[in-house]
Amino acid sequence: MFQVSSFKFRVSSFKFRVSSFKFRVSSFKFQISERLLVL
């Protein structure tokens, strides 16, 4: 039971990392497109 909960915790933290990484990438793309529009 404890192993299962720790595994679930790991999976959720991994998903959180992936989503934060996606958010960073999208914000980075947004900044690039803004600069291109300014140019």
Secondary structure, 3 states (H helix, E strand, C coil): CHHHHHHHHHHHHHHHHHHHHHHHHHHHHHHHHHHHHHC
